[in-house]
Amino acid sequence: MNISIPWRYFISNSIRQGYLPLWYPNQLFGMAQYIDPQTWYWPSWLLGLLGYTNLTLHLEFILHLYLAAIGCFKLCEQIGINSNTAKITGLIYAMSGFFVGNAQHIGWIVSATWIPLIIYQFIQFIDRIDLKSTLGLSLSLYLFITGGYWSFVVTTYYFLVILYIYKIYQKYSQNQLHKKDLIKLLKYTLLLILLNIITSSIVLYSLYESMHLIDRGNMSIEFTLYGSFLPIDFLTLIAPIATYAHSNGFWEADVSLINIYIGIFSLFIFIWSFIFQRSILLKNYKLILLAFFIIVLSMGYSFPLRAWFSEYIPLFDHFRYPSAYRIYFILILCTLLGIAIDNLDINNPYYKKGIIIFSLILLLTGVIIFIKDYSSIFEFIHHFVPKPTKFPLSILFTFQLFLSAFLIISYYLINKHLKIENKKSFLRLFIIIELVITSLLNMPNTVIDISQNPYKIYSTIKKIERSSNDSLLTSSSLKEINEYCNKIFPFGRNSATYPNLTSNTQYSSYQFKSTRKIEDSLYYEISNNPLAYFINNKDSISSQRNIESIKLHPNKIILNLAEGEDSILCLSQNYHKNWRCIIDNNSIPIEISNVSLMRIRVPNKKCKVIFSFKSPVIRFYFWISLIIFLVQTIIFLKYYIKILPQKKG
């Protein structure tokens, strides 16, 4: 609400006015928006054509849940899992604890959406070696790069390179890849790399430029381990609702970093299969080893693997939150679960006994926890609806375990007393029912406040959007503007975006190094200055000349100055090499002041000053990227539509 929406709102607003979203003036003394890769994510551009709001964000979130389910479904189907089972594993993936716990991190959601689709298309690319699969993989990689969190991008690319080498070795050792096929594969691989580089050129160049502007590399090992998955977090496999109690110290990490829930029925099927059908799962020992490797990698504080990666593997010193890798772990669990369900012997007498024993264990565990803190039942009744985050931890565990046991017993009784022809379909139905219930119960466990009316938030955004706040830019200090924004728009950070005001605070993961220098030295002094002001020869604010008006446009700041003596005009916006200044059609040199802000010398006459942020190189890469992206999309759709009649036939 206070990070993703403002960023996407600004991008949407720029595009609708006919500008590329290059400079973001509304936060942190201004910053170059184009250096954030998510700036160039096409789905959010299309969704924001009518304006980006909280409702648009919800739509984008739901769209990616749908795509994530499709991706996992297609991947599972690709590796031989029954179609009906693959649909269930797709839904499990999209309703897993990662998606529920990270509803506030749209970049993580986008990454988790494209990962299974990319792996699916990569396998098709290796197996088919044709133009359609090459284009499909190239388009998915582009959307993944532009919309996702770069920790996933780097990790996934490493994985694809390893998988590429492994698949070639596997096919060659099995005599499935002849010299002619190998040459063809290498040609299409070269085409894929070329398309990926050209399509992503806008992002690659932006990241290249950002290297000297922001400080994201060479982090300490301790910093890269921040946000690790911890052993205690495995309890989310049985009690995700208990993460409500993250504020009481039981869960050491943020709620968004711990949830790995994939359903209580899924957990039971895994346990039962490992006991009674172990050989079937062990046939896929490579997937099991990979899942183990990934979860160890995510447990940075508990095992040295992530620290080793940070020290020796290129680019792994650029990001933190090792627990993010748990999405790969969940995806592998979904594929293993699909294999287990397909081979599940429901008629085995130990299957029914296993259901009863598992339910009793859940009930008994819940009773023991409840007895240890029986007084919490009154708090539970009191807080259940209005204040879910104040649940006592013990009752949260008890409630989850009782709920899970109730659903499993209900499944057992209905399955036993009703004549059900397809018992696996009935099991799949209960898997989804349980996941839906748990997902809904976990909904308040994100940063979204369910007590707020979404339509009221939407109307508030639109109301502020229509209001005129230009006068505040000339009359108020940055500190006063921050106080004003926090009062009128109670969404926390980045609230200056909506009334189109400048700010020296707010938040961005792509903060300039120079801004941090300001914060360490002149922050409080500069906060008392307005966006634009005059100074005298002693660098003190001068009142000898007035600024009649200031207007903020995307990539442009226009000031109308009253007549007066020769002056020095200061602008509380970060300097960047792409800034240009024009006074009455004459170019004026920009000087740097106050560590990294801008100032110019203004003649003694009434004039219009225009600061413009222009980047011909970015514009060039943007059009190259767009054209190649559209050409690929058209050709891919042509191939896709062409094969549809064949499938029907």
Secondary structure as a PSIPRED ss2 file (coil, helix, strand):
# PSIPRED VFORMAT (PSIPRED V4.0)

   1 M C   1.000  0.000  0.000
   2 N C   1.000  0.000  0.000
   3 I C   1.000  0.000  0.000
   4 S H   0.000  1.000  0.000
   5 I H   0.000  1.000  0.000
   6 P H   0.000  1.000  0.000
   7 W H   0.000  1.000  0.000
   8 R H   0.000  1.000  0.000
   9 Y H   0.000  1.000  0.000
  10 F H   0.000  1.000  0.000
  11 I H   0.000  1.000  0.000
  12 S H   0.000  1.000  0.000
  13 N H   0.000  1.000  0.000
  14 S H   0.000  1.000  0.000
  15 I H   0.000  1.000  0.000
  16 R H   0.000  1.000  0.000
  17 Q C   1.000  0.000  0.000
  18 G C   1.000  0.000  0.000
  19 Y C   1.000  0.000  0.000
  20 L C   1.000  0.000  0.000
  21 P C   1.000  0.000  0.000
  22 L C   1.000  0.000  0.000
  23 W E   0.000  0.000  1.000
  24 Y E   0.000  0.000  1.000
  25 P C   1.000  0.000  0.000
  26 N C   1.000  0.000  0.000
  27 Q C   1.000  0.000  0.000
  28 L C   1.000  0.000  0.000
  29 F C   1.000  0.000  0.000
  30 G C   1.000  0.000  0.000
  31 M E   0.000  0.000  1.000
  32 A E   0.000  0.000  1.000
  33 Q H   0.000  1.000  0.000
  34 Y H   0.000  1.000  0.000
  35 I H   0.000  1.000  0.000
  36 D C   1.000  0.000  0.000
  37 P H   0.000  1.000  0.000
  38 Q H   0.000  1.000  0.000
  39 T H   0.000  1.000  0.000
  40 W H   0.000  1.000  0.000
  41 Y C   1.000  0.000  0.000
  42 W H   0.000  1.000  0.000
  43 P H   0.000  1.000  0.000
  44 S H   0.000  1.000  0.000
  45 W H   0.000  1.000  0.000
  46 L H   0.000  1.000  0.000
  47 L H   0.000  1.000  0.000
  48 G C   1.000  0.000  0.000
  49 L C   1.000  0.000  0.000
  50 L C   1.000  0.000  0.000
  51 G C   1.000  0.000  0.000
  52 Y C   1.000  0.000  0.000
  53 T C   1.000  0.000  0.000
  54 N H   0.000  1.000  0.000
  55 L H   0.000  1.000  0.000
  56 T H   0.000  1.000  0.000
  57 L H   0.000  1.000  0.000
  58 H H   0.000  1.000  0.000
  59 L H   0.000  1.000  0.000
  60 E H   0.000  1.000  0.000
  61 F H   0.000  1.000  0.000
  62 I H   0.000  1.000  0.000
  63 L H   0.000  1.000  0.000
  64 H H   0.000  1.000  0.000
  65 L H   0.000  1.000  0.000
  66 Y H   0.000  1.000  0.000
  67 L H   0.000  1.000  0.000
  68 A H   0.000  1.000  0.000
  69 A H   0.000  1.000  0.000
  70 I H   0.000  1.000  0.000
  71 G H   0.000  1.000  0.000
  72 C H   0.000  1.000  0.000
  73 F H   0.000  1.000  0.000
  74 K H   0.000  1.000  0.000
  75 L H   0.000  1.000  0.000
  76 C H   0.000  1.000  0.000
  77 E H   0.000  1.000  0.000
  78 Q H   0.000  1.000  0.000
  79 I C   1.000  0.000  0.000
  80 G C   1.000  0.000  0.000
  81 I C   1.000  0.000  0.000
  82 N C   1.000  0.000  0.000
  83 S H   0.000  1.000  0.000
  84 N H   0.000  1.000  0.000
  85 T H   0.000  1.000  0.000
  86 A H   0.000  1.000  0.000
  87 K H   0.000  1.000  0.000
  88 I H   0.000  1.000  0.000
  89 T H   0.000  1.000  0.000
  90 G H   0.000  1.000  0.000
  91 L H   0.000  1.000  0.000
  92 I H   0.000  1.000  0.000
  93 Y H   0.000  1.000  0.000
  94 A H   0.000  1.000  0.000
  95 M C   1.000  0.000  0.000
  96 S C   1.000  0.000  0.000
  97 G H   0.000  1.000  0.000
  98 F H   0.000  1.000  0.000
  99 F H   0.000  1.000  0.000
 100 V H   0.000  1.000  0.000
 101 G H   0.000  1.000  0.000
 102 N C   1.000  0.000  0.000
 103 A C   1.000  0.000  0.000
 104 Q C   1.000  0.000  0.000
 105 H C   1.000  0.000  0.000
 106 I H   0.000  1.000  0.000
 107 G H   0.000  1.000  0.000
 108 W H   0.000  1.000  0.000
 109 I H   0.000  1.000  0.000
 110 V H   0.000  1.000  0.000
 111 S H   0.000  1.000  0.000
 112 A H   0.000  1.000  0.000
 113 T H   0.000  1.000  0.000
 114 W H   0.000  1.000  0.000
 115 I H   0.000  1.000  0.000
 116 P H   0.000  1.000  0.000
 117 L H   0.000  1.000  0.000
 118 I H   0.000  1.000  0.000
 119 I H   0.000  1.000  0.000
 120 Y H   0.000  1.000  0.000
 121 Q H   0.000  1.000  0.000
 122 F H   0.000  1.000  0.000
 123 I H   0.000  1.000  0.000
 124 Q H   0.000  1.000  0.000
 125 F H   0.000  1.000  0.000
 126 I H   0.000  1.000  0.000
 127 D H   0.000  1.000  0.000
 128 R H   0.000  1.000  0.000
 129 I C   1.000  0.000  0.000
 130 D C   1.000  0.000  0.000
 131 L H   0.000  1.000  0.000
 132 K H   0.000  1.000  0.000
 133 S H   0.000  1.000  0.000
 134 T H   0.000  1.000  0.000
 135 L H   0.000  1.000  0.000
 136 G H   0.000  1.000  0.000
 137 L H   0.000  1.000  0.000
 138 S H   0.000  1.000  0.000
 139 L H   0.000  1.000  0.000
 140 S H   0.000  1.000  0.000
 141 L H   0.000  1.000  0.000
 142 Y H   0.000  1.000  0.000
 143 L H   0.000  1.000  0.000
 144 F H   0.000  1.000  0.000
 145 I H   0.000  1.000  0.000
 146 T H   0.000  1.000  0.000
 147 G H   0.000  1.000  0.000
 148 G C   1.000  0.000  0.000
 149 Y C   1.000  0.000  0.000
 150 W H   0.000  1.000  0.000
 151 S H   0.000  1.000  0.000
 152 F H   0.000  1.000  0.000
 153 V H   0.000  1.000  0.000
 154 V H   0.000  1.000  0.000
 155 T H   0.000  1.000  0.000
 156 T H   0.000  1.000  0.000
 157 Y H   0.000  1.000  0.000
 158 Y H   0.000  1.000  0.000
 159 F H   0.000  1.000  0.000
 160 L H   0.000  1.000  0.000
 161 V H   0.000  1.000  0.000
 162 I H   0.000  1.000  0.000
 163 L H   0.000  1.000  0.000
 164 Y H   0.000  1.000  0.000
 165 I H   0.000  1.000  0.000
 166 Y H   0.000  1.000  0.000
 167 K H   0.000  1.000  0.000
 168 I H   0.000  1.000  0.000
 169 Y H   0.000  1.000  0.000
 170 Q H   0.000  1.000  0.000
 171 K H   0.000  1.000  0.000
 172 Y H   0.000  1.000  0.000
 173 S H   0.000  1.000  0.000
 174 Q C   1.000  0.000  0.000
 175 N C   1.000  0.000  0.000
 176 Q C   1.000  0.000  0.000
 177 L C   1.000  0.000  0.000
 178 H C   1.000  0.000  0.000
 179 K H   0.000  1.000  0.000
 180 K H   0.000  1.000  0.000
 181 D H   0.000  1.000  0.000
 182 L H   0.000  1.000  0.000
 183 I H   0.000  1.000  0.000
 184 K H   0.000  1.000  0.000
 185 L H   0.000  1.000  0.000
 186 L H   0.000  1.000  0.000
 187 K H   0.000  1.000  0.000
 188 Y H   0.000  1.000  0.000
 189 T H   0.000  1.000  0.000
 190 L H   0.000  1.000  0.000
 191 L H   0.000  1.000  0.000
 192 L H   0.000  1.000  0.000
 193 I H   0.000  1.000  0.000
 194 L H   0.000  1.000  0.000
 195 L H   0.000  1.000  0.000
 196 N H   0.000  1.000  0.000
 197 I H   0.000  1.000  0.000
 198 I H   0.000  1.000  0.000
 199 T H   0.000  1.000  0.000
 200 S C   1.000  0.000  0.000
 201 S H   0.000  1.000  0.000
 202 I H   0.000  1.000  0.000
 203 V H   0.000  1.000  0.000
 204 L H   0.000  1.000  0.000
 205 Y H   0.000  1.000  0.000
 206 S H   0.000  1.000  0.000
 207 L H   0.000  1.000  0.000
 208 Y H   0.000  1.000  0.000
 209 E H   0.000  1.000  0.000
 210 S H   0.000  1.000  0.000
 211 M C   1.000  0.000  0.000
 212 H C   1.000  0.000  0.000
 213 L C   1.000  0.000  0.000
 214 I E   0.000  0.000  1.000
 215 D C   1.000  0.000  0.000
 216 R C   1.000  0.000  0.000
 217 G C   1.000  0.000  0.000
 218 N C   1.000  0.000  0.000
 219 M C   1.000  0.000  0.000
 220 S C   1.000  0.000  0.000
 221 I H   0.000  1.000  0.000
 222 E H   0.000  1.000  0.000
 223 F H   0.000  1.000  0.000
 224 T H   0.000  1.000  0.000
 225 L C   1.000  0.000  0.000
 226 Y C   1.000  0.000  0.000
 227 G C   1.000  0.000  0.000
 228 S C   1.000  0.000  0.000
 229 F C   1.000  0.000  0.000
 230 L C   1.000  0.000  0.000
 231 P H   0.000  1.000  0.000
 232 I H   0.000  1.000  0.000
 233 D H   0.000  1.000  0.000
 234 F H   0.000  1.000  0.000
 235 L H   0.000  1.000  0.000
 236 T H   0.000  1.000  0.000
 237 L H   0.000  1.000  0.000
 238 I C   1.000  0.000  0.000
 239 A C   1.000  0.000  0.000
 240 P H   0.000  1.000  0.000
 241 I H   0.000  1.000  0.000
 242 A H   0.000  1.000  0.000
 243 T H   0.000  1.000  0.000
 244 Y H   0.000  1.000  0.000
 245 A H   0.000  1.000  0.000
 246 H H   0.000  1.000  0.000
 247 S H   0.000  1.000  0.000
 248 N H   0.000  1.000  0.000
 249 G C   1.000  0.000  0.000
 250 F C   1.000  0.000  0.000
 251 W C   1.000  0.000  0.000
 252 E C   1.000  0.000  0.000
 253 A C   1.000  0.000  0.000
 254 D C   1.000  0.000  0.000
 255 V H   0.000  1.000  0.000
 256 S H   0.000  1.000  0.000
 257 L H   0.000  1.000  0.000
 258 I C   1.000  0.000  0.000
 259 N C   1.000  0.000  0.000
 260 I C   1.000  0.000  0.000
 261 Y C   1.000  0.000  0.000
 262 I C   1.000  0.000  0.000
 263 G C   1.000  0.000  0.000
 264 I H   0.000  1.000  0.000
 265 F H   0.000  1.000  0.000
 266 S H   0.000  1.000  0.000
 267 L H   0.000  1.000  0.000
 268 F H   0.000  1.000  0.000
 269 I H   0.000  1.000  0.000
 270 F H   0.000  1.000  0.000
 271 I H   0.000  1.000  0.000
 272 W H   0.000  1.000  0.000
 273 S H   0.000  1.000  0.000
 274 F H   0.000  1.000  0.000
 275 I H   0.000  1.000  0.000
 276 F H   0.000  1.000  0.000
 277 Q C   1.000  0.000  0.000
 278 R H   0.000  1.000  0.000
 279 S H   0.000  1.000  0.000
 280 I H   0.000  1.000  0.000
 281 L H   0.000  1.000  0.000
 282 L H   0.000  1.000  0.000
 283 K C   1.000  0.000  0.000
 284 N C   1.000  0.000  0.000
 285 Y H   0.000  1.000  0.000
 286 K H   0.000  1.000  0.000
 287 L H   0.000  1.000  0.000
 288 I H   0.000  1.000  0.000
 289 L H   0.000  1.000  0.000
 290 L H   0.000  1.000  0.000
 291 A H   0.000  1.000  0.000
 292 F H   0.000  1.000  0.000
 293 F H   0.000  1.000  0.000
 294 I H   0.000  1.000  0.000
 295 I H   0.000  1.000  0.000
 296 V H   0.000  1.000  0.000
 297 L H   0.000  1.000  0.000
 298 S H   0.000  1.000  0.000
 299 M C   1.000  0.000  0.000
 300 G C   1.000  0.000  0.000
 301 Y C   1.000  0.000  0.000
 302 S C   1.000  0.000  0.000
 303 F C   1.000  0.000  0.000
 304 P C   1.000  0.000  0.000
 305 L H   0.000  1.000  0.000
 306 R H   0.000  1.000  0.000
 307 A H   0.000  1.000  0.000
 308 W H   0.000  1.000  0.000
 309 F H   0.000  1.000  0.000
 310 S H   0.000  1.000  0.000
 311 E H   0.000  1.000  0.000
 312 Y H   0.000  1.000  0.000
 313 I C   1.000  0.000  0.000
 314 P C   1.000  0.000  0.000
 315 L C   1.000  0.000  0.000
 316 F C   1.000  0.000  0.000
 317 D C   1.000  0.000  0.000
 318 H C   1.000  0.000  0.000
 319 F C   1.000  0.000  0.000
 320 R C   1.000  0.000  0.000
 321 Y C   1.000  0.000  0.000
 322 P H   0.000  1.000  0.000
 323 S H   0.000  1.000  0.000
 324 A H   0.000  1.000  0.000
 325 Y H   0.000  1.000  0.000
 326 R H   0.000  1.000  0.000
 327 I H   0.000  1.000  0.000
 328 Y H   0.000  1.000  0.000
 329 F H   0.000  1.000  0.000
 330 I H   0.000  1.000  0.000
 331 L H   0.000  1.000  0.000
 332 I H   0.000  1.000  0.000
 333 L H   0.000  1.000  0.000
 334 C H   0.000  1.000  0.000
 335 T H   0.000  1.000  0.000
 336 L H   0.000  1.000  0.000
 337 L H   0.000  1.000  0.000
 338 G H   0.000  1.000  0.000
 339 I H   0.000  1.000  0.000
 340 A H   0.000  1.000  0.000
 341 I H   0.000  1.000  0.000
 342 D H   0.000  1.000  0.000
 343 N C   1.000  0.000  0.000
 344 L C   1.000  0.000  0.000
 345 D C   1.000  0.000  0.000
 346 I C   1.000  0.000  0.000
 347 N C   1.000  0.000  0.000
 348 N C   1.000  0.000  0.000
 349 P H   0.000  1.000  0.000
 350 Y H   0.000  1.000  0.000
 351 Y H   0.000  1.000  0.000
 352 K H   0.000  1.000  0.000
 353 K H   0.000  1.000  0.000
 354 G H   0.000  1.000  0.000
 355 I H   0.000  1.000  0.000
 356 I H   0.000  1.000  0.000
 357 I H   0.000  1.000  0.000
 358 F H   0.000  1.000  0.000
 359 S H   0.000  1.000  0.000
 360 L H   0.000  1.000  0.000
 361 I H   0.000  1.000  0.000
 362 L H   0.000  1.000  0.000
 363 L H   0.000  1.000  0.000
 364 L H   0.000  1.000  0.000
 365 T H   0.000  1.000  0.000
 366 G H   0.000  1.000  0.000
 367 V H   0.000  1.000  0.000
 368 I H   0.000  1.000  0.000
 369 I H   0.000  1.000  0.000
 370 F H   0.000  1.000  0.000
 371 I H   0.000  1.000  0.000
 372 K H   0.000  1.000  0.000
 373 D C   1.000  0.000  0.000
 374 Y C   1.000  0.000  0.000
 375 S C   1.000  0.000  0.000
 376 S H   0.000  1.000  0.000
 377 I H   0.000  1.000  0.000
 378 F H   0.000  1.000  0.000
 379 E H   0.000  1.000  0.000
 380 F H   0.000  1.000  0.000
 381 I H   0.000  1.000  0.000
 382 H H   0.000  1.000  0.000
 383 H H   0.000  1.000  0.000
 384 F C   1.000  0.000  0.000
 385 V C   1.000  0.000  0.000
 386 P C   1.000  0.000  0.000
 387 K C   1.000  0.000  0.000
 388 P H   0.000  1.000  0.000
 389 T H   0.000  1.000  0.000
 390 K H   0.000  1.000  0.000
 391 F C   1.000  0.000  0.000
 392 P C   1.000  0.000  0.000
 393 L H   0.000  1.000  0.000
 394 S H   0.000  1.000  0.000
 395 I H   0.000  1.000  0.000
 396 L H   0.000  1.000  0.000
 397 F H   0.000  1.000  0.000
 398 T H   0.000  1.000  0.000
 399 F H   0.000  1.000  0.000
 400 Q H   0.000  1.000  0.000
 401 L H   0.000  1.000  0.000
 402 F H   0.000  1.000  0.000
 403 L H   0.000  1.000  0.000
 404 S H   0.000  1.000  0.000
 405 A H   0.000  1.000  0.000
 406 F H   0.000  1.000  0.000
 407 L H   0.000  1.000  0.000
 408 I H   0.000  1.000  0.000
 409 I H   0.000  1.000  0.000
 410 S H   0.000  1.000  0.000
 411 Y H   0.000  1.000  0.000
 412 Y H   0.000  1.000  0.000
 413 L H   0.000  1.000  0.000
 414 I H   0.000  1.000  0.000
 415 N H   0.000  1.000  0.000
 416 K H   0.000  1.000  0.000
 417 H H   0.000  1.000  0.000
 418 L C   1.000  0.000  0.000
 419 K C   1.000  0.000  0.000
 420 I C   1.000  0.000  0.000
 421 E C   1.000  0.000  0.000
 422 N C   1.000  0.000  0.000
 423 K H   0.000  1.000  0.000
 424 K H   0.000  1.000  0.000
 425 S H   0.000  1.000  0.000
 426 F H   0.000  1.000  0.000
 427 L H   0.000  1.000  0.000
 428 R H   0.000  1.000  0.000
 429 L H   0.000  1.000  0.000
 430 F H   0.000  1.000  0.000
 431 I H   0.000  1.000  0.000
 432 I H   0.000  1.000  0.000
 433 I H   0.000  1.000  0.000
 434 E H   0.000  1.000  0.000
 435 L H   0.000  1.000  0.000
 436 V H   0.000  1.000  0.000
 437 I H   0.000  1.000  0.000
 438 T H   0.000  1.000  0.000
 439 S H   0.000  1.000  0.000
 440 L H   0.000  1.000  0.000
 441 L H   0.000  1.000  0.000
 442 N H   0.000  1.000  0.000
 443 M H   0.000  1.000  0.000
 444 P H   0.000  1.000  0.000
 445 N H   0.000  1.000  0.000
 446 T C   1.000  0.000  0.000
 447 V C   1.000  0.000  0.000
 448 I C   1.000  0.000  0.000
 449 D C   1.000  0.000  0.000
 450 I C   1.000  0.000  0.000
 451 S C   1.000  0.000  0.000
 452 Q C   1.000  0.000  0.000
 453 N C   1.000  0.000  0.000
 454 P H   0.000  1.000  0.000
 455 Y H   0.000  1.000  0.000
 456 K H   0.000  1.000  0.000
 457 I H   0.000  1.000  0.000
 458 Y H   0.000  1.000  0.000
 459 S H   0.000  1.000  0.000
 460 T H   0.000  1.000  0.000
 461 I H   0.000  1.000  0.000
 462 K H   0.000  1.000  0.000
 463 K H   0.000  1.000  0.000
 464 I H   0.000  1.000  0.000
 465 E H   0.000  1.000  0.000
 466 R H   0.000  1.000  0.000
 467 S C   1.000  0.000  0.000
 468 S C   1.000  0.000  0.000
 469 N C   1.000  0.000  0.000
 470 D H   0.000  1.000  0.000
 471 S H   0.000  1.000  0.000
 472 L H   0.000  1.000  0.000
 473 L H   0.000  1.000  0.000
 474 T H   0.000  1.000  0.000
 475 S H   0.000  1.000  0.000
 476 S C   1.000  0.000  0.000
 477 S E   0.000  0.000  1.000
 478 L H   0.000  1.000  0.000
 479 K H   0.000  1.000  0.000
 480 E H   0.000  1.000  0.000
 481 I H   0.000  1.000  0.000
 482 N H   0.000  1.000  0.000
 483 E H   0.000  1.000  0.000
 484 Y H   0.000  1.000  0.000
 485 C H   0.000  1.000  0.000
 486 N H   0.000  1.000  0.000
 487 K H   0.000  1.000  0.000
 488 I H   0.000  1.000  0.000
 489 F C   1.000  0.000  0.000
 490 P C   1.000  0.000  0.000
 491 F C   1.000  0.000  0.000
 492 G C   1.000  0.000  0.000
 493 R C   1.000  0.000  0.000
 494 N C   1.000  0.000  0.000
 495 S H   0.000  1.000  0.000
 496 A H   0.000  1.000  0.000
 497 T H   0.000  1.000  0.000
 498 Y C   1.000  0.000  0.000
 499 P C   1.000  0.000  0.000
 500 N C   1.000  0.000  0.000
 501 L C   1.000  0.000  0.000
 502 T C   1.000  0.000  0.000
 503 S C   1.000  0.000  0.000
 504 N C   1.000  0.000  0.000
 505 T C   1.000  0.000  0.000
 506 Q C   1.000  0.000  0.000
 507 Y C   1.000  0.000  0.000
 508 S C   1.000  0.000  0.000
 509 S C   1.000  0.000  0.000
 510 Y C   1.000  0.000  0.000
 511 Q C   1.000  0.000  0.000
 512 F E   0.000  0.000  1.000
 513 K H   0.000  1.000  0.000
 514 S H   0.000  1.000  0.000
 515 T H   0.000  1.000  0.000
 516 R H   0.000  1.000  0.000
 517 K H   0.000  1.000  0.000
 518 I H   0.000  1.000  0.000
 519 E H   0.000  1.000  0.000
 520 D H   0.000  1.000  0.000
 521 S H   0.000  1.000  0.000
 522 L C   1.000  0.000  0.000
 523 Y H   0.000  1.000  0.000
 524 Y H   0.000  1.000  0.000
 525 E H   0.000  1.000  0.000
 526 I H   0.000  1.000  0.000
 527 S H   0.000  1.000  0.000
 528 N C   1.000  0.000  0.000
 529 N C   1.000  0.000  0.000
 530 P E   0.000  0.000  1.000
 531 L C   1.000  0.000  0.000
 532 A E   0.000  0.000  1.000
 533 Y E   0.000  0.000  1.000
 534 F E   0.000  0.000  1.000
 535 I E   0.000  0.000  1.000
 536 N C   1.000  0.000  0.000
 537 N C   1.000  0.000  0.000
 538 K C   1.000  0.000  0.000
 539 D C   1.000  0.000  0.000
 540 S C   1.000  0.000  0.000
 541 I E   0.000  0.000  1.000
 542 S E   0.000  0.000  1.000
 543 S C   1.000  0.000  0.000
 544 Q C   1.000  0.000  0.000
 545 R C   1.000  0.000  0.000
 546 N C   1.000  0.000  0.000
 547 I E   0.000  0.000  1.000
 548 E E   0.000  0.000  1.000
 549 S E   0.000  0.000  1.000
 550 I E   0.000  0.000  1.000
 551 K E   0.000  0.000  1.000
 552 L E   0.000  0.000  1.000
 553 H E   0.000  0.000  1.000
 554 P C   1.000  0.000  0.000
 555 N C   1.000  0.000  0.000
 556 K E   0.000  0.000  1.000
 557 I E   0.000  0.000  1.000
 558 I E   0.000  0.000  1.000
 559 L E   0.000  0.000  1.000
 560 N E   0.000  0.000  1.000
 561 L E   0.000  0.000  1.000
 562 A C   1.000  0.000  0.000
 563 E C   1.000  0.000  0.000
 564 G C   1.000  0.000  0.000
 565 E C   1.000  0.000  0.000
 566 D C   1.000  0.000  0.000
 567 S E   0.000  0.000  1.000
 568 I E   0.000  0.000  1.000
 569 L E   0.000  0.000  1.000
 570 C E   0.000  0.000  1.000
 571 L E   0.000  0.000  1.000
 572 S E   0.000  0.000  1.000
 573 Q E   0.000  0.000  1.000
 574 N E   0.000  0.000  1.000
 575 Y C   1.000  0.000  0.000
 576 H C   1.000  0.000  0.000
 577 K C   1.000  0.000  0.000
 578 N C   1.000  0.000  0.000
 579 W E   0.000  0.000  1.000
 580 R E   0.000  0.000  1.000
 581 C E   0.000  0.000  1.000
 582 I E   0.000  0.000  1.000
 583 I E   0.000  0.000  1.000
 584 D C   1.000  0.000  0.000
 585 N C   1.000  0.000  0.000
 586 N E   0.000  0.000  1.000
 587 S E   0.000  0.000  1.000
 588 I E   0.000  0.000  1.000
 589 P C   1.000  0.000  0.000
 590 I C   1.000  0.000  0.000
 591 E E   0.000  0.000  1.000
 592 I E   0.000  0.000  1.000
 593 S E   0.000  0.000  1.000
 594 N C   1.000  0.000  0.000
 595 V C   1.000  0.000  0.000
 596 S C   1.000  0.000  0.000
 597 L E   0.000  0.000  1.000
 598 M E   0.000  0.000  1.000
 599 R E   0.000  0.000  1.000
 600 I E   0.000  0.000  1.000
 601 R E   0.000  0.000  1.000
 602 V E   0.000  0.000  1.000
 603 P C   1.000  0.000  0.000
 604 N C   1.000  0.000  0.000
 605 K C   1.000  0.000  0.000
 606 K C   1.000  0.000  0.000
 607 C E   0.000  0.000  1.000
 608 K E   0.000  0.000  1.000
 609 V E   0.000  0.000  1.000
 610 I E   0.000  0.000  1.000
 611 F E   0.000  0.000  1.000
 612 S E   0.000  0.000  1.000
 613 F E   0.000  0.000  1.000
 614 K C   1.000  0.000  0.000
 615 S C   1.000  0.000  0.000
 616 P H   0.000  1.000  0.000
 617 V H   0.000  1.000  0.000
 618 I H   0.000  1.000  0.000
 619 R H   0.000  1.000  0.000
 620 F H   0.000  1.000  0.000
 621 Y H   0.000  1.000  0.000
 622 F H   0.000  1.000  0.000
 623 W H   0.000  1.000  0.000
 624 I H   0.000  1.000  0.000
 625 S H   0.000  1.000  0.000
 626 L H   0.000  1.000  0.000
 627 I H   0.000  1.000  0.000
 628 I H   0.000  1.000  0.000
 629 F H   0.000  1.000  0.000
 630 L H   0.000  1.000  0.000
 631 V H   0.000  1.000  0.000
 632 Q H   0.000  1.000  0.000
 633 T H   0.000  1.000  0.000
 634 I H   0.000  1.000  0.000
 635 I H   0.000  1.000  0.000
 636 F H   0.000  1.000  0.000
 637 L H   0.000  1.000  0.000
 638 K H   0.000  1.000  0.000
 639 Y H   0.000  1.000  0.000
 640 Y H   0.000  1.000  0.000
 641 I H   0.000  1.000  0.000
 642 K H   0.000  1.000  0.000
 643 I H   0.000  1.000  0.000
 644 L H   0.000  1.000  0.000
 645 P H   0.000  1.000  0.000
 646 Q H   0.000  1.000  0.000
 647 K H   0.000  1.000  0.000
 648 K H   0.000  1.000  0.000
 649 G C   1.000  0.000  0.000
